Amino acid sequence: MLLTEDESEPYMAWELYESKGRNWLTSGWSLDVVTTSERGGIGVAKDLYKSDSMAVDLGAYVTQDYEDLFQGNIDPKFGMGLSVSF
């Protein structure tokens, strides 16, 4: 779920880059592009847990409403995303 200041909604994320550090703290950071039915944005996420059968990520994103963007209005919102995948 992507949580912004006034709503929460399902989202999809694509990793553009993921760090490959030597330990938990330095590995698993990624630069992500996110989208919902009404918003799109970019942000940073961290793998909190990752195994062969499950992954949990937490991210911070800056998103923009598509309709406002196409009308030339820039009104970015800060959002937090939590993703659990199996």
Secondary structure, DSSP 8 states (H G I E B T S, - for coil): -EE-SS-EE--EEEEEEE---SSTTTSSEEEEEEE-SSEEEEEEEEEEEE-SS-EEEEEEEEEEEHHHHHTT----EEEEEEEEE-
